[in-house]
Amino acid sequence: MKKVVEKVVKKGRPVNVNSVRQIRLKELEMKKELGLLKRGRPVNENSERQKRLSELESKRELGLVKRGRPVNSNSERQKRLSELESKRNNGTLKLGRPKKVVVTDEVAA
């Protein structure tokens, strides 16, 4: 029985650890681990948008911000819904399909 040995060959270009790019990548990795890596554009706290956002956040915390469009109580749908609700409360709302009306017409000959 022959023993088969497979050679593992590393593909691609060899990495030069002392290159400027590799040093920069290593520094970025270190900053990322320490949490010192700043990405993106810095926020200007005195801008109009930031003031508006902070105002909106404070209103949200107080519960003054309502989501969505206000309900129009005079619309047909709201009237229908209120009727259904009152019928449910009274116990007069009929559930399900109406019974089938059987018509028997006997033809006299």
Backbone as JSON, one array per atom type, in Angstrom:
{
  "sequence": "MKKVVEKVVKKGRPVNVNSVRQIRLKELEMKKELGLLKRGRPVNENSERQKRLSELESKRELGLVKRGRPVNSNSERQKRLSELESKRNNGTLKLGRPKKVVVTDEVAA",
  "N": [[0.83, -1.17, 0.0], [0.54, 2.16, -0.92], [1.45, 5.27, 0.42], [-0.27, 8.25, 0.19], [0.64, 11.52, -0.13], [-0.44, 14.75, 0.13], [0.53, 17.85, -1.1], [0.34, 21.0, 0.33], [-0.03, 24.03, -1.06], [0.53, 27.43, -0.77], [-1.37, 29.86, -2.27], [-1.19, 32.77, -4.43], [0.18, 36.13, -4.08], [3.02, 36.73, -1.98], [2.78, 38.25, 1.28], [4.07, 41.34, 2.2], [5.1, 42.19, 5.21], [6.25, 44.5, 6.19], [5.45, 46.56, 4.56], [4.08, 49.78, 3.61], [1.31, 49.85, 3.32], [0.47, 47.5, 4.7], [1.29, 48.13, 7.27], [-0.35, 50.34, 7.79], [-2.89, 49.09, 7.65], [-2.68, 47.4, 9.85], [-2.53, 49.27, 11.92], [-5.08, 50.42, 11.7], [-6.66, 48.22, 12.36], [-5.9, 47.88, 15.05], [-6.87, 50.31, 16.14], [-9.58, 49.88, 15.72], [-10.1, 47.72, 17.41], [-9.65, 48.94, 19.89], [-11.63, 50.8, 19.9], [-11.29, 53.34, 18.92], [-11.56, 54.13, 16.37], [-12.75, 56.39, 14.11], [-15.44, 56.9, 12.03], [-17.03, 58.19, 9.11], [-18.85, 61.32, 8.72], [-18.45, 63.96, 11.05], [-20.89, 64.91, 13.56], [-22.66, 67.93, 13.69], [-23.61, 69.58, 16.41], [-24.94, 71.99, 16.69], [-26.49, 72.44, 14.5], [-29.48, 73.09, 12.53], [-31.02, 70.82, 11.96], [-30.15, 68.94, 13.89], [-31.03, 70.21, 16.2], [-33.79, 70.13, 15.79], [-34.18, 67.35, 15.74], [-33.43, 66.66, 18.37], [-35.42, 68.02, 19.78], [-37.69, 66.65, 18.89], [-37.15, 64.12, 19.91], [-37.29, 64.61, 22.67], [-40.0, 65.27, 22.88], [-41.1, 62.83, 22.16], [-40.36, 61.23, 24.34], [-41.94, 62.37, 26.31], [-44.39, 61.66, 25.41], [-45.88, 63.18, 23.64], [-45.96, 63.04, 20.92], [-47.85, 61.97, 18.25], [-48.54, 59.18, 16.2], [-49.23, 58.75, 12.73], [-52.25, 59.53, 10.82], [-54.9, 61.67, 11.92], [-58.11, 60.41, 13.05], [-61.07, 60.66, 11.14], [-64.08, 61.3, 12.33], [-66.48, 61.67, 11.04], [-66.55, 60.24, 8.73], [-67.78, 57.75, 6.39], [-66.93, 55.15, 6.89], [-66.09, 55.24, 9.58], [-68.5, 55.82, 10.8], [-69.93, 53.47, 10.23], [-68.33, 51.62, 11.6], [-68.71, 52.51, 14.24], [-71.43, 52.01, 14.56], [-71.45, 49.2, 14.38], [-69.96, 48.61, 16.65], [-71.64, 49.58, 18.68], [-73.81, 47.85, 18.32], [-72.58, 45.46, 18.99], [-72.09, 45.91, 21.69], [-74.71, 46.07, 22.64], [-75.61, 43.55, 22.14], [-77.02, 42.87, 19.9], [-75.91, 42.25, 17.52], [-75.7, 40.24, 14.72], [-74.02, 37.29, 13.98], [-72.09, 35.65, 11.43], [-73.22, 33.96, 8.37], [-76.37, 34.77, 6.82], [-79.35, 32.74, 7.16], [-80.27, 30.39, 4.64], [-82.87, 31.07, 2.47], [-85.48, 29.03, 1.7], [-87.38, 28.51, -1.04], [-90.4, 27.19, -1.95], [-92.26, 26.55, -4.53], [-95.11, 25.18, -5.6], [-96.32, 23.92, -8.52], [-99.51, 23.97, -9.7], [-101.24, 21.71, -11.58]],
  "CA": [[0.0, 0.0, 0.0], [1.31, 3.39, -1.02], [0.96, 6.4, 1.19], [-0.42, 9.43, -0.67], [0.85, 12.75, 0.62], [-0.81, 15.92, -0.67], [1.27, 19.05, -0.74], [-0.48, 22.19, 0.42], [0.73, 25.16, -1.57], [-0.14, 28.7, -0.54], [-1.51, 30.55, -3.55], [-1.2, 34.23, -4.4], [1.43, 36.84, -3.79], [3.37, 36.77, -0.55], [2.5, 39.53, 1.92], [5.22, 42.02, 2.79], [4.61, 42.72, 6.5], [6.83, 45.82, 6.45], [5.01, 47.55, 3.57], [3.33, 50.91, 4.16], [-0.11, 49.46, 3.35], [0.26, 46.53, 5.75], [1.43, 48.86, 8.54], [-1.58, 51.14, 7.95], [-3.98, 48.17, 7.95], [-2.48, 46.92, 11.21], [-2.91, 50.38, 12.81], [-6.54, 50.53, 11.66], [-7.19, 47.09, 13.13], [-5.68, 48.18, 16.46], [-7.81, 51.35, 16.53], [-10.91, 49.29, 15.73], [-10.2, 46.92, 18.63], [-9.7, 49.83, 21.05], [-12.8, 51.65, 19.79], [-10.86, 54.7, 18.62], [-11.71, 54.35, 14.93], [-13.85, 57.29, 13.81], [-15.84, 56.76, 10.64], [-18.11, 59.07, 8.69], [-18.76, 62.75, 8.94], [-18.84, 64.28, 12.43], [-22.19, 65.55, 13.73], [-22.63, 69.3, 14.2], [-24.69, 69.65, 17.39], [-25.63, 73.28, 16.62], [-27.22, 72.58, 13.23], [-30.93, 73.15, 12.67], [-31.55, 69.45, 11.96], [-29.88, 68.31, 15.18], [-31.92, 70.83, 17.18], [-35.12, 69.6, 15.52], [-34.18, 65.95, 16.16], [-33.42, 66.58, 19.83], [-36.75, 68.45, 20.2], [-38.59, 65.55, 18.59], [-36.85, 63.04, 20.86], [-37.82, 64.98, 23.99], [-41.46, 65.15, 22.79], [-41.41, 61.39, 22.16], [-40.22, 60.75, 25.7], [-43.08, 62.87, 27.08], [-45.61, 61.09, 24.85], [-46.66, 64.21, 22.94], [-45.94, 62.8, 19.47], [-48.8, 60.95, 17.82], [-48.16, 58.63, 14.9], [-50.32, 58.54, 11.78], [-53.22, 60.57, 10.52], [-56.01, 61.64, 12.87], [-59.32, 59.75, 12.57], [-62.2, 61.52, 10.8], [-65.24, 60.61, 12.9], [-67.64, 61.87, 10.18], [-66.46, 59.44, 7.5], [-68.72, 56.64, 6.3], [-66.35, 53.95, 7.53], [-66.12, 55.41, 11.04], [-69.91, 55.69, 11.21], [-70.25, 52.05, 10.17], [-67.63, 50.96, 12.7], [-69.34, 52.86, 15.52], [-72.7, 51.27, 14.61], [-71.12, 47.81, 14.7], [-69.52, 48.56, 18.05], [-72.81, 49.74, 19.55], [-74.58, 46.61, 18.23], [-71.85, 44.45, 19.77], [-72.31, 46.2, 23.11], [-76.11, 45.77, 22.97], [-75.88, 42.13, 21.93], [-77.94, 42.71, 18.77], [-75.14, 41.98, 16.3], [-75.82, 38.86, 14.27], [-72.76, 36.81, 13.44], [-72.16, 34.59, 10.42], [-74.06, 34.17, 7.18], [-77.81, 34.61, 7.07], [-79.87, 31.44, 6.75], [-80.73, 30.31, 3.26], [-84.32, 31.06, 2.38], [-85.9, 28.0, 0.77], [-88.65, 28.86, -1.67], [-91.01, 26.02, -2.57], [-93.44, 26.88, -5.32], [-95.68, 24.0, -6.26], [-97.11, 24.29, -9.69], [-100.76, 23.19, -9.76], [-101.54, 21.4, -12.97]],
  "C": [[0.88, 1.24, 0.0], [0.65, 4.48, -0.19], [0.92, 7.62, 0.28], [-0.3, 10.67, 0.2], [0.51, 13.91, -0.32], [-0.05, 17.12, -0.17], [0.31, 20.24, -0.73], [0.38, 23.37, 0.02], [-0.09, 26.42, -1.35], [-0.16, 29.48, -1.85], [-1.45, 32.06, -3.36], [0.16, 34.82, -4.08], [1.76, 36.78, -2.32], [3.15, 38.19, 0.0], [3.77, 40.08, 2.54], [4.73, 42.72, 4.07], [5.11, 44.13, 6.76], [6.4, 46.88, 5.45], [4.16, 48.62, 4.26], [1.85, 50.54, 4.31], [-0.39, 48.5, 4.49], [0.38, 47.18, 7.14], [0.17, 49.67, 8.83], [-2.77, 50.24, 8.31], [-3.89, 47.65, 9.39], [-2.87, 48.0, 12.22], [-4.42, 50.54, 12.86], [-7.19, 49.42, 12.47], [-7.04, 47.32, 14.63], [-6.67, 49.24, 16.96], [-9.23, 50.79, 16.63], [-11.12, 48.46, 17.0], [-10.34, 47.79, 19.87], [-10.92, 50.76, 21.03], [-12.46, 53.1, 19.48], [-11.06, 55.06, 17.15], [-12.94, 55.21, 14.68], [-14.16, 57.17, 12.33], [-16.97, 57.72, 10.34], [-17.87, 60.52, 9.05], [-19.17, 63.08, 10.36], [-20.16, 65.07, 12.47], [-22.0, 66.94, 14.31], [-23.84, 69.47, 15.12], [-25.5, 70.94, 17.3], [-26.42, 73.46, 15.33], [-28.73, 72.54, 13.49], [-31.53, 71.75, 12.77], [-31.34, 68.78, 13.3], [-30.76, 68.9, 16.28], [-33.33, 70.26, 17.04], [-35.23, 68.14, 15.99], [-34.2, 65.81, 17.68], [-34.77, 67.01, 20.41], [-37.75, 67.32, 20.04], [-38.39, 64.39, 19.57], [-37.42, 63.35, 22.24], [-39.35, 64.9, 24.0], [-41.89, 63.69, 22.81], [-41.36, 60.81, 23.57], [-41.4, 61.17, 26.58], [-44.41, 62.31, 26.58], [-46.47, 62.09, 24.12], [-46.75, 63.98, 21.43], [-46.91, 61.67, 19.15], [-48.4, 60.48, 16.43], [-49.4, 58.51, 14.03], [-51.25, 59.72, 11.65], [-54.36, 60.51, 11.52], [-57.27, 61.03, 12.23], [-60.4, 60.78, 12.3], [-63.46, 60.81, 11.26], [-66.49, 60.77, 12.04], [-67.59, 61.05, 8.9], [-67.43, 58.27, 7.56], [-68.2, 55.41, 7.05], [-66.41, 54.06, 9.05], [-67.54, 55.32, 11.58], [-70.32, 54.23, 11.26], [-69.59, 51.29, 11.33], [-68.26, 51.27, 14.05], [-70.68, 52.17, 15.67], [-72.45, 49.82, 15.01], [-70.72, 47.66, 16.16], [-70.7, 48.68, 19.01], [-73.69, 48.49, 19.51], [-73.91, 45.49, 19.02], [-72.11, 44.64, 21.26], [-73.73, 45.86, 23.54], [-76.42, 44.28, 22.87], [-76.82, 41.88, 20.78], [-77.21, 42.42, 17.47], [-75.26, 40.51, 15.95], [-74.52, 38.45, 13.6], [-73.01, 35.75, 12.37], [-73.05, 34.96, 9.24], [-75.52, 34.05, 7.54], [-78.28, 33.25, 6.56], [-80.39, 31.53, 5.33], [-82.26, 30.21, 3.26], [-84.72, 30.04, 1.32], [-87.28, 28.35, 0.26], [-89.2, 27.59, -2.33], [-92.29, 26.47, -3.25], [-93.92, 25.6, -5.99], [-96.58, 24.47, -7.37], [-98.34, 23.38, -9.75], [-101.11, 22.97, -11.23], [-102.96, 21.01, -13.18]]
}
